[in-house]
Amino acid sequence: MAGKFLVSLTNAKNDADKATVGFVVANAAVASGQETVVFLNVEGAYLASKGYADDIHEEGFAPLAQLMGQFVEAGGTIWVCSPCFKKRNLDEENLIDGATIVGGAKVVEFLSQGAASITY
């Protein structure tokens, strides 16, 4: 039985290295058969907007937009913190493919099912 794994991503362009590594780890988790969720919160909520990640490319890694697309393609789930999204006045009509806006209760429920968690 596959385990559960959550990557809490609190960074975007403010720390592109952490944002990138978060998706590298998430891709490794989903590739290993884990039910994997990336939770975009705080500054990470910006990554839920179409086009935002297009110019983020840390040396030594694939471009962030590519990593994000691969994650969703591989069956990963992206959740976006509802209050974080609203605080930043982001547009739900501009949400990236594969992303769902959720409240904290959804994250708590996932973690309470035994999910391991890491934060970037």
The first five atom37 places (N, CA, C, CB, O) and aatype in JSON, in Angstrom:
{
  "aatype": [12, 0, 7, 11, 13, 10, 19, 15, 10, 16, 2, 0, 11, 2, 3, 0, 3, 11, 0, 16, 19, 7, 13, 19, 19, 0, 2, 0, 0, 19, 0, 15, 7, 5, 6, 16, 19, 19, 13, 10, 2, 19, 6, 7, 0, 18, 10, 0, 15, 11, 7, 18, 0, 3, 3, 9, 8, 6, 6, 7, 13, 0, 14, 10, 0, 5, 10, 12, 7, 5, 13, 19, 6, 0, 7, 7, 16, 9, 17, 19, 4, 15, 14, 4, 13, 11, 11, 1, 2, 10, 3, 6, 6, 2, 10, 9, 3, 7, 0, 16, 9, 19, 7, 7, 0, 11, 19, 19, 6, 13, 10, 15, 5, 7, 0, 0, 15, 9, 16, 18],
  "atom_mask": [
    [1, 1, 1, 1, 1],
    [1, 1, 1, 1, 1],
    [1, 1, 1, 0, 1],
    [1, 1, 1, 1, 1],
    [1, 1, 1, 1, 1],
    [1, 1, 1, 1, 1],
    [1, 1, 1, 1, 1],
    [1, 1, 1, 1, 1],
    [1, 1, 1, 1, 1],
    [1, 1, 1, 1, 1],
    [1, 1, 1, 1, 1],
    [1, 1, 1, 1, 1],
    [1, 1, 1, 1, 1],
    [1, 1, 1, 1, 1],
    [1, 1, 1, 1, 1],
    [1, 1, 1, 1, 1],
    [1, 1, 1, 1, 1],
    [1, 1, 1, 1, 1],
    [1, 1, 1, 1, 1],
    [1, 1, 1, 1, 1],
    [1, 1, 1, 1, 1],
    [1, 1, 1, 0, 1],
    [1, 1, 1, 1, 1],
    [1, 1, 1, 1, 1],
    [1, 1, 1, 1, 1],
    [1, 1, 1, 1, 1],
    [1, 1, 1, 1, 1],
    [1, 1, 1, 1, 1],
    [1, 1, 1, 1, 1],
    [1, 1, 1, 1, 1],
    [1, 1, 1, 1, 1],
    [1, 1, 1, 1, 1],
    [1, 1, 1, 0, 1],
    [1, 1, 1, 1, 1],
    [1, 1, 1, 1, 1],
    [1, 1, 1, 1, 1],
    [1, 1, 1, 1, 1],
    [1, 1, 1, 1, 1],
    [1, 1, 1, 1, 1],
    [1, 1, 1, 1, 1],
    [1, 1, 1, 1, 1],
    [1, 1, 1, 1, 1],
    [1, 1, 1, 1, 1],
    [1, 1, 1, 0, 1],
    [1, 1, 1, 1, 1],
    [1, 1, 1, 1, 1],
    [1, 1, 1, 1, 1],
    [1, 1, 1, 1, 1],
    [1, 1, 1, 1, 1],
    [1, 1, 1, 1, 1],
    [1, 1, 1, 0, 1],
    [1, 1, 1, 1, 1],
    [1, 1, 1, 1, 1],
    [1, 1, 1, 1, 1],
    [1, 1, 1, 1, 1],
    [1, 1, 1, 1, 1],
    [1, 1, 1, 1, 1],
    [1, 1, 1, 1, 1],
    [1, 1, 1, 1, 1],
    [1, 1, 1, 0, 1],
    [1, 1, 1, 1, 1],
    [1, 1, 1, 1, 1],
    [1, 1, 1, 1, 1],
    [1, 1, 1, 1, 1],
    [1, 1, 1, 1, 1],
    [1, 1, 1, 1, 1],
    [1, 1, 1, 1, 1],
    [1, 1, 1, 1, 1],
    [1, 1, 1, 0, 1],
    [1, 1, 1, 1, 1],
    [1, 1, 1, 1, 1],
    [1, 1, 1, 1, 1],
    [1, 1, 1, 1, 1],
    [1, 1, 1, 1, 1],
    [1, 1, 1, 0, 1],
    [1, 1, 1, 0, 1],
    [1, 1, 1, 1, 1],
    [1, 1, 1, 1, 1],
    [1, 1, 1, 1, 1],
    [1, 1, 1, 1, 1],
    [1, 1, 1, 1, 1],
    [1, 1, 1, 1, 1],
    [1, 1, 1, 1, 1],
    [1, 1, 1, 1, 1],
    [1, 1, 1, 1, 1],
    [1, 1, 1, 1, 1],
    [1, 1, 1, 1, 1],
    [1, 1, 1, 1, 1],
    [1, 1, 1, 1, 1],
    [1, 1, 1, 1, 1],
    [1, 1, 1, 1, 1],
    [1, 1, 1, 1, 1],
    [1, 1, 1, 1, 1],
    [1, 1, 1, 1, 1],
    [1, 1, 1, 1, 1],
    [1, 1, 1, 1, 1],
    [1, 1, 1, 1, 1],
    [1, 1, 1, 0, 1],
    [1, 1, 1, 1, 1],
    [1, 1, 1, 1, 1],
    [1, 1, 1, 1, 1],
    [1, 1, 1, 1, 1],
    [1, 1, 1, 0, 1],
    [1, 1, 1, 0, 1],
    [1, 1, 1, 1, 1],
    [1, 1, 1, 1, 1],
    [1, 1, 1, 1, 1],
    [1, 1, 1, 1, 1],
    [1, 1, 1, 1, 1],
    [1, 1, 1, 1, 1],
    [1, 1, 1, 1, 1],
    [1, 1, 1, 1, 1],
    [1, 1, 1, 1, 1],
    [1, 1, 1, 0, 1],
    [1, 1, 1, 1, 1],
    [1, 1, 1, 1, 1],
    [1, 1, 1, 1, 1],
    [1, 1, 1, 1, 1],
    [1, 1, 1, 1, 1],
    [1, 1, 1, 1, 1]
  ],
  "atom_positions": [
    [[0.84, -1.18, 0.0], [0.0, 0.0, 0.0], [0.89, 1.25, 0.0], [-0.96, -0.01, 1.22], [1.85, 1.34, 0.76]],
    [[0.55, 2.19, -0.86], [1.32, 3.43, -0.94], [1.07, 4.29, 0.28], [0.96, 4.2, -2.22], [-0.04, 4.31, 0.82]],
    [[2.09, 4.99, 0.7], [1.95, 5.92, 1.8], [1.47, 7.27, 1.31], [0.0, 0.0, 0.0], [1.17, 7.45, 0.13]],
    [[1.4, 8.2, 2.23], [0.96, 9.55, 1.92], [2.1, 10.5, 2.25], [-0.33, 9.93, 2.7], [2.81, 10.32, 3.24]],
    [[2.27, 11.52, 1.39], [3.37, 12.45, 1.55], [2.89, 13.85, 1.19], [4.59, 12.04, 0.68], [2.3, 14.05, 0.13]],
    [[3.15, 14.81, 2.07], [2.75, 16.19, 1.83], [3.98, 17.09, 1.81], [1.76, 16.67, 2.9], [4.81, 17.05, 2.72]],
    [[4.09, 17.9, 0.77], [5.12, 18.92, 0.68], [4.43, 20.26, 0.89], [5.9, 18.87, -0.7], [3.63, 20.69, 0.06]],
    [[4.74, 20.92, 1.99], [4.21, 22.25, 2.26], [5.19, 23.25, 1.67], [3.99, 22.49, 3.81], [6.35, 23.33, 2.09]],
    [[4.72, 24.02, 0.71], [5.59, 24.93, -0.03], [5.2, 26.37, 0.3], [5.52, 24.67, -1.56], [4.15, 26.84, -0.14]],
    [[6.05, 27.05, 1.06], [5.75, 28.4, 1.52], [6.5, 29.48, 0.73], [6.09, 28.53, 2.99], [6.42, 30.66, 1.06]],
    [[7.21, 29.08, -0.29], [8.03, 30.01, -1.06], [7.72, 29.96, -2.55], [9.5, 29.72, -0.84], [7.21, 28.96, -3.06]],
    [[8.04, 31.06, -3.22], [7.87, 31.16, -4.67], [9.08, 31.95, -5.19], [6.48, 31.85, -5.08], [10.22, 31.52, -5.0]],
    [[8.86, 33.09, -5.81], [9.97, 33.89, -6.32], [10.82, 34.48, -5.2], [9.46, 35.0, -7.21], [11.98, 34.83, -5.42]],
    [[10.26, 34.59, -3.99], [11.03, 35.1, -2.86], [12.18, 34.17, -2.47], [10.11, 35.31, -1.66], [13.16, 34.61, -1.89]],
    [[12.06, 32.87, -2.8], [13.13, 31.88, -2.59], [12.93, 30.77, -3.61], [13.12, 31.32, -1.1], [12.4, 29.7, -3.3]],
    [[13.35, 31.05, -4.82], [13.13, 30.13, -5.94], [13.81, 28.79, -5.72], [13.63, 30.75, -7.24], [13.34, 27.77, -6.22]],
    [[14.9, 28.77, -4.98], [15.6, 27.52, -4.69], [14.7, 26.59, -3.89], [16.92, 27.79, -3.93], [14.56, 25.41, -4.23]],
    [[14.1, 27.1, -2.82], [13.2, 26.28, -2.0], [11.97, 25.86, -2.79], [12.78, 27.04, -0.75], [11.53, 24.71, -2.68]],
    [[11.42, 26.76, -3.59], [10.23, 26.41, -4.39], [10.56, 25.28, -5.36], [9.71, 27.65, -5.16], [9.77, 24.36, -5.55]],
    [[11.73, 25.36, -5.97], [12.15, 24.34, -6.93], [12.4, 23.01, -6.24], [13.4, 24.8, -7.67], [11.91, 21.97, -6.69]],
    [[13.16, 23.03, -5.17], [13.49, 21.79, -4.45], [12.22, 21.13, -3.91], [14.48, 22.07, -3.3], [12.13, 19.91, -3.88]],
    [[11.27, 21.93, -3.49], [10.0, 21.37, -3.03], [9.33, 20.52, -4.09], [0.0, 0.0, 0.0], [8.81, 19.44, -3.8]],
    [[9.33, 21.0, -5.33], [8.73, 20.22, -6.41], [9.61, 19.07, -6.86], [8.42, 21.12, -7.59], [9.11, 18.06, -7.35]],
    [[10.93, 19.2, -6.7], [11.82, 18.06, -7.0], [11.49, 16.91, -6.04], [13.33, 18.47, -6.87], [11.36, 15.76, -6.46]],
    [[11.37, 17.22, -4.76], [11.04, 16.21, -3.75], [9.64, 15.64, -3.99], [11.15, 16.81, -2.32], [9.43, 14.44, -3.88]],
    [[8.69, 16.51, -4.32], [7.33, 16.04, -4.6], [7.31, 15.09, -5.79], [6.4, 17.23, -4.87], [6.6, 14.08, -5.77]],
    [[8.08, 15.39, -6.82], [8.16, 14.49, -7.98], [8.77, 13.15, -7.6], [8.97, 15.14, -9.11], [8.33, 12.11, -8.08]],
    [[9.78, 13.17, -6.74], [10.39, 11.92, -6.29], [9.38, 11.1, -5.5], [11.64, 12.2, -5.43], [9.33, 9.88, -5.63]],
    [[8.59, 11.77, -4.67], [7.6, 11.07, -3.85], [6.52, 10.42, -4.72], [6.96, 12.03, -2.85], [6.19, 9.25, -4.53]],
    [[5.98, 11.18, -5.66], [4.91, 10.63, -6.5], [5.47, 9.52, -7.39], [4.26, 11.74, -7.37], [4.77, 8.55, -7.68]],
    [[6.72, 9.64, -7.83], [7.33, 8.61, -8.67], [7.57, 7.32, -7.89], [8.66, 9.11, -9.25], [7.62, 6.24, -8.48]],
    [[7.7, 7.43, -6.57], [7.92, 6.24, -5.75], [6.61, 5.6, -5.27], [8.78, 6.59, -4.54], [6.62, 4.68, -4.45]],
    [[5.5, 6.11, -5.79], [4.22, 5.5, -5.48], [3.48, 6.09, -4.29], [0.0, 0.0, 0.0], [2.44, 5.57, -3.88]],
    [[4.01, 7.17, -3.73], [3.34, 7.83, -2.61], [2.15, 8.66, -3.12], [4.34, 8.74, -1.84], [2.23, 9.26, -4.19]],
    [[1.07, 8.68, -2.38], [-0.02, 9.62, -2.66], [0.5, 10.98, -2.22], [-1.39, 9.22, -1.91], [0.62, 11.24, -1.02]],
    [[0.82, 11.83, -3.17], [1.56, 13.05, -2.87], [0.75, 14.3, -3.13], [2.83, 13.09, -3.68], [0.12, 14.46, -4.17]],
    [[0.79, 15.2, -2.14], [0.12, 16.49, -2.22], [1.16, 17.59, -2.01], [-1.03, 16.61, -1.17], [1.98, 17.51, -1.09]],
    [[1.13, 18.61, -2.86], [1.89, 19.83, -2.61], [0.87, 20.86, -2.13], [2.68, 20.33, -3.9], [-0.12, 21.14, -2.81]],
    [[1.13, 21.41, -0.95], [0.25, 22.43, -0.38], [0.94, 23.78, -0.54], [-0.06, 22.14, 1.13], [1.92, 24.07, 0.14]],
    [[0.41, 24.61, -1.44], [0.96, 25.93, -1.71], [0.36, 26.91, -0.7], [0.66, 26.39, -3.17], [-0.84, 27.17, -0.71]],
    [[1.21, 27.46, 0.16], [0.72, 28.37, 1.18], [1.7, 29.51, 1.39], [0.47, 27.64, 2.48], [2.84, 29.45, 0.92]],
    [[1.28, 30.52, 2.1], [2.03, 31.75, 2.3], [2.46, 32.27, 0.91], [3.28, 31.52, 3.25], [1.6, 32.4, 0.03]],
    [[3.73, 32.55, 0.68], [4.19, 33.05, -0.62], [4.03, 31.99, -1.73], [5.65, 33.49, -0.53], [3.9, 32.33, -2.9]],
    [[4.04, 30.72, -1.35], [3.87, 29.65, -2.32], [2.56, 29.71, -3.07], [0.0, 0.0, 0.0], [2.44, 29.15, -4.16]],
    [[1.56, 30.39, -2.5], [0.26, 30.51, -3.15], [0.38, 31.17, -4.53], [-0.7, 31.32, -2.26], [-0.43, 30.9, -5.41]],
    [[1.36, 32.03, -4.71], [1.55, 32.68, -6.02], [1.77, 31.65, -7.13], [2.73, 33.64, -5.96], [1.4, 31.89, -8.28]],
    [[2.38, 30.51, -6.8], [2.66, 29.49, -7.81], [1.39, 28.9, -8.41], [3.49, 28.37, -7.2], [1.44, 28.24, -9.45]],
    [[0.25, 29.14, -7.78], [-1.02, 28.62, -8.29], [-1.58, 29.45, -9.44], [-2.03, 28.56, -7.17], [-2.58, 29.07, -10.05]],
    [[-0.95, 30.58, -9.73], [-1.41, 31.44, -10.82], [-0.72, 31.08, -12.12], [-1.16, 32.92, -10.49], [0.51, 30.97, -12.18]],
    [[-1.51, 30.89, -13.17], [-0.96, 30.56, -14.49], [0.1, 31.57, -14.89], [-2.08, 30.52, -15.56], [-0.09, 32.78, -14.77]],
    [[1.23, 31.06, -15.36], [2.31, 31.88, -15.87], [3.29, 32.38, -14.82], [0.0, 0.0, 0.0], [4.39, 32.81, -15.16]],
    [[2.92, 32.33, -13.54], [3.78, 32.88, -12.49], [5.13, 32.18, -12.43], [3.09, 32.78, -11.14], [6.16, 32.83, -12.27]],
    [[5.14, 30.86, -12.56], [6.38, 30.09, -12.42], [7.2, 30.02, -13.71], [6.06, 28.68, -11.95], [8.29, 29.46, -13.72]],
    [[6.68, 30.57, -14.79], [7.33, 30.4, -16.1], [8.77, 30.89, -16.16], [6.54, 31.11, -17.13], [9.57, 30.35, -16.93]],
    [[9.12, 31.89, -15.38], [10.49, 32.42, -15.45], [11.35, 32.02, -14.25], [10.45, 33.92, -15.56], [12.39, 32.63, -14.0]],
    [[10.91, 31.01, -13.51], [11.7, 30.53, -12.37], [12.5, 29.31, -12.81], [10.77, 30.18, -11.14], [11.94, 28.26, -13.14]],
    [[13.81, 29.46, -12.81], [14.69, 28.37, -13.24], [16.0, 28.45, -12.46], [14.96, 28.44, -14.79], [16.89, 29.23, -12.79]],
    [[16.09, 27.65, -11.43], [17.29, 27.58, -10.62], [18.36, 26.75, -11.33], [16.98, 26.98, -9.22], [18.06, 25.71, -11.91]],
    [[19.59, 27.22, -11.29], [20.7, 26.52, -11.92], [20.81, 25.1, -11.35], [22.02, 27.29, -11.71], [20.73, 24.89, -10.14]],
    [[20.98, 24.14, -12.24], [21.14, 22.75, -11.82], [19.84, 21.97, -11.76], [0.0, 0.0, 0.0], [19.86, 20.76, -11.52]],
    [[18.71, 22.63, -11.97], [17.4, 21.99, -11.91], [16.62, 22.27, -13.19], [16.61, 22.48, -10.68], [16.93, 23.21, -13.93]],
    [[15.61, 21.46, -13.44], [14.68, 21.75, -14.53], [13.9, 23.01, -14.16], [13.71, 20.54, -14.79], [13.78, 23.33, -12.98]],
    [[13.37, 23.72, -15.14], [12.54, 24.9, -14.84], [11.36, 24.52, -13.94], [12.02, 25.54, -16.15], [10.79, 23.43, -14.07]],
    [[11.0, 25.42, -13.03], [9.95, 25.12, -12.07], [8.62, 24.79, -12.74], [9.76, 26.29, -11.13], [7.94, 23.85, -12.32]],
    [[8.24, 25.52, -13.77], [6.97, 25.23, -14.46], [6.96, 23.81, -15.01], [6.73, 26.25, -15.6], [5.93, 23.13, -14.99]],
    [[8.1, 23.36, -15.5], [8.22, 21.98, -16.01], [8.06, 20.98, -14.87], [9.59, 21.78, -16.71], [7.35, 19.98, -15.02]],
    [[8.71, 21.23, -13.74], [8.6, 20.34, -12.58], [7.15, 20.26, -12.09], [9.51, 20.82, -11.44], [6.67, 19.19, -11.74]],
    [[6.48, 21.39, -12.07], [5.09, 21.43, -11.64], [4.2, 20.62, -12.58], [4.59, 22.88, -11.55], [3.34, 19.86, -12.14]],
    [[4.41, 20.8, -13.89], [3.63, 20.05, -14.88], [3.86, 18.56, -14.78], [0.0, 0.0, 0.0], [2.93, 17.76, -14.87]],
    [[5.12, 18.17, -14.58], [5.45, 16.75, -14.44], [4.78, 16.15, -13.21], [6.98, 16.55, -14.36], [4.32, 15.01, -13.23]],
    [[4.73, 16.93, -12.14], [4.12, 16.46, -10.9], [2.64, 16.14, -11.1], [4.29, 17.51, -9.8], [2.16, 15.08, -10.7]],
    [[1.93, 17.05, -11.72], [0.49, 16.85, -11.97], [0.29, 15.69, -12.95], [-0.16, 18.15, -12.53], [-0.6, 14.86, -12.76]],
    [[1.12, 15.65, -13.99], [1.03, 14.58, -14.99], [1.23, 13.2, -14.36], [2.07, 14.8, -16.11], [0.62, 12.22, -14.79]],
    [[2.09, 13.13, -13.35], [2.41, 11.86, -12.69], [1.35, 11.46, -11.67], [3.76, 11.95, -12.02], [1.45, 10.4, -11.05]],
    [[0.34, 12.3, -11.48], [-0.73, 11.97, -10.55], [-0.67, 12.71, -9.23], [0.0, 0.0, 0.0], [-1.45, 12.41, -8.32]],
    [[0.23, 13.67, -9.11], [0.31, 14.46, -7.89], [-0.84, 15.44, -7.78], [0.0, 0.0, 0.0], [-1.47, 15.8, -8.78]],
    [[-1.11, 15.86, -6.56], [-2.21, 16.78, -6.27], [-1.64, 18.1, -5.76], [-3.19, 16.17, -5.25], [-0.72, 18.1, -4.93]],
    [[-2.19, 19.21, -6.24], [-1.78, 20.53, -5.75], [-2.97, 21.16, -5.04], [-1.27, 21.44, -6.92], [-4.03, 21.36, -5.62]],
    [[-2.76, 21.47, -3.77], [-3.75, 22.21, -2.99], [-3.21, 23.61, -2.73], [-4.08, 21.49, -1.65], [-2.01, 23.8, -2.53]],
    [[-4.11, 24.58, -2.73], [-3.73, 25.97, -2.51], [-4.48, 26.49, -1.28], [-4.05, 26.85, -3.76], [-5.7, 26.36, -1.18]],
    [[-3.75, 27.06, -0.35], [-4.33, 27.62, 0.87], [-5.32, 28.73, 0.52], [-3.22, 28.15, 1.81], [-4.94, 29.74, -0.07]],
    [[-6.57, 28.52, 0.87], [-7.62, 29.48, 0.54], [-7.35, 30.88, 1.11], [-8.95, 28.97, 1.05], [-7.38, 31.84, 0.35]],
    [[-7.09, 31.03, 2.42], [-6.85, 32.37, 2.92], [-5.59, 33.01, 2.35], [-6.76, 32.34, 4.43], [-5.55, 34.23, 2.14]],
    [[-4.56, 32.2, 2.09], [-3.31, 32.72, 1.5], [-3.57, 33.25, 0.1], [-2.21, 31.63, 1.47], [-3.06, 34.3, -0.29]],
    [[-4.37, 32.51, -0.66], [-4.72, 32.88, -2.04], [-5.52, 34.19, -2.03], [-5.54, 31.74, -2.72], [-5.24, 35.1, -2.8]],
    [[-6.5, 34.26, -1.14], [-7.36, 35.45, -1.06], [-6.57, 36.67, -0.58], [-8.54, 35.2, -0.13], [-6.76, 37.77, -1.1]],
    [[-5.7, 36.48, 0.4], [-4.91, 37.59, 0.94], [-4.07, 38.26, -0.15], [-3.99, 37.09, 2.06], [-3.84, 39.47, -0.11]],
    [[-3.63, 37.47, -1.1], [-2.79, 37.98, -2.18], [-3.59, 38.44, -3.39], [-1.8, 36.92, -2.6], [-3.02, 38.76, -4.43]],
    [[-4.91, 38.49, -3.24], [-5.81, 38.95, -4.3], [-5.6, 38.22, -5.62], [-5.62, 40.44, -4.52], [-5.64, 38.82, -6.7]],
    [[-5.37, 36.92, -5.53], [-5.17, 36.11, -6.73], [-6.53, 35.73, -7.32], [-4.34, 34.84, -6.4], [-7.54, 35.69, -6.62]],
    [[-6.53, 35.45, -8.61], [-7.76, 35.23, -9.36], [-8.0, 33.74, -9.57], [-7.7, 35.95, -10.72], [-7.18, 33.05, -10.18]],
    [[-9.13, 33.23, -9.08], [-9.47, 31.82, -9.25], [-9.6, 31.43, -10.72], [-10.77, 31.5, -8.52], [-9.41, 30.27, -11.07]],
    [[-9.93, 32.38, -11.58], [-10.05, 32.11, -13.02], [-8.68, 31.85, -13.64], [-10.74, 33.28, -13.74], [-8.58, 31.33, -14.74]],
    [[-7.62, 32.22, -12.93], [-6.25, 32.09, -13.44], [-5.49, 30.97, -12.73], [-5.5, 33.41, -13.28], [-4.26, 30.95, -12.73]],
    [[-6.23, 30.04, -12.12], [-5.63, 28.93, -11.37], [-4.98, 27.93, -12.34], [-6.7, 28.23, -10.5], [-5.55, 27.59, -13.37]],
    [[-3.78, 27.46, -11.99], [-3.09, 26.48, -12.83], [-3.87, 25.17, -12.89], [-1.66, 26.22, -12.31], [-4.65, 24.85, -11.99]],
    [[-3.65, 24.42, -13.96], [-4.29, 23.11, -14.1], [-3.83, 22.2, -12.97], [-3.96, 22.49, -15.48], [-2.65, 22.17, -12.62]],
    [[-4.77, 21.46, -12.43], [-4.45, 20.5, -11.38], [-4.49, 21.06, -9.98], [0.0, 0.0, 0.0], [-4.32, 20.31, -9.02]],
    [[-4.72, 22.36, -9.83], [-4.73, 22.97, -8.49], [-6.16, 23.13, -7.98], [-4.03, 24.34, -8.52], [-7.09, 23.4, -8.74]],
    [[-6.3, 22.94, -6.67], [-7.59, 23.1, -6.0], [-7.39, 23.98, -4.77], [-8.21, 21.72, -5.6], [-6.45, 23.76, -4.01]],
    [[-8.25, 24.95, -4.58], [-8.19, 25.8, -3.4], [-8.86, 25.07, -2.25], [-8.86, 27.2, -3.66], [-10.0, 24.62, -2.37]],
    [[-8.15, 24.95, -1.13], [-8.66, 24.22, 0.03], [-8.42, 25.0, 1.32], [-8.01, 22.82, 0.12], [-7.59, 25.91, 1.37]],
    [[-9.15, 24.63, 2.34], [-8.94, 25.19, 3.67], [-8.0, 24.31, 4.47], [0.0, 0.0, 0.0], [-7.64, 23.21, 4.05]],
    [[-7.63, 24.8, 5.6], [-6.71, 24.07, 6.47], [-7.23, 22.72, 6.92], [0.0, 0.0, 0.0], [-6.44, 21.8, 7.17]],
    [[-8.54, 22.57, 7.03], [-9.11, 21.3, 7.48], [-8.75, 20.16, 6.54], [-10.63, 21.42, 7.59], [-8.56, 19.03, 6.98]],
    [[-8.64, 20.45, 5.25], [-8.28, 19.41, 4.27], [-6.85, 18.92, 4.53], [-8.42, 19.96, 2.81], [-6.58, 17.73, 4.45]],
    [[-5.96, 19.83, 4.83], [-4.57, 19.47, 5.12], [-4.5, 18.66, 6.41], [-3.69, 20.74, 5.23], [-3.8, 17.65, 6.47]],
    [[-5.22, 19.1, 7.43], [-5.24, 18.39, 8.7], [-5.76, 16.97, 8.5], [-6.1, 19.14, 9.74], [-5.21, 16.02, 9.06]],
    [[-6.82, 16.83, 7.72], [-7.38, 15.5, 7.45], [-6.34, 14.59, 6.78], [-8.63, 15.61, 6.56], [-6.19, 13.44, 7.18]],
    [[-5.63, 15.11, 5.78], [-4.62, 14.33, 5.06], [-3.49, 13.92, 6.0], [-4.06, 15.14, 3.87], [-3.06, 12.77, 6.0]],
    [[-3.01, 14.87, 6.81], [-1.93, 14.56, 7.74], [-2.37, 13.56, 8.81], [-1.43, 15.85, 8.4], [-1.58, 12.72, 9.24]],
    [[-3.62, 13.65, 9.23], [-4.12, 12.75, 10.27], [-4.25, 11.31, 9.77], [-5.47, 13.24, 10.79], [-4.41, 10.38, 10.56]],
    [[-4.17, 11.13, 8.45], [-4.21, 9.8, 7.86], [-2.82, 9.18, 7.77], [-4.85, 9.85, 6.47], [-2.62, 8.17, 7.1]],
    [[-1.86, 9.8, 8.44], [-0.52, 9.24, 8.5], [0.47, 9.78, 7.48], [0.0, 0.0, 0.0], [1.53, 9.2, 7.28]],
    [[0.13, 10.89, 6.83], [1.03, 11.45, 5.83], [2.3, 12.02, 6.48], [0.31, 12.54, 5.02], [2.24, 12.7, 7.5]],
    [[3.42, 11.71, 5.86], [4.67, 12.36, 6.23], [4.62, 13.76, 5.62], [5.93, 11.54, 5.74], [3.94, 13.98, 4.62]],
    [[5.34, 14.7, 6.21], [5.3, 16.07, 5.72], [6.67, 16.71, 5.78], [4.3, 16.9, 6.51], [7.45, 16.46, 6.7]],
    [[6.93, 17.54, 4.78], [8.17, 18.32, 4.75], [7.81, 19.72, 4.26], [9.26, 17.64, 3.82], [6.89, 19.88, 3.45]],
    [[8.51, 20.71, 4.73], [8.21, 22.1, 4.37], [9.41, 22.78, 3.72], [7.77, 22.9, 5.61], [10.54, 22.65, 4.19]],
    [[9.13, 23.49, 2.65], [10.15, 24.31, 1.97], [9.67, 25.73, 1.88], [10.47, 23.76, 0.55], [10.37, 26.59, 1.35]]
  ]
}
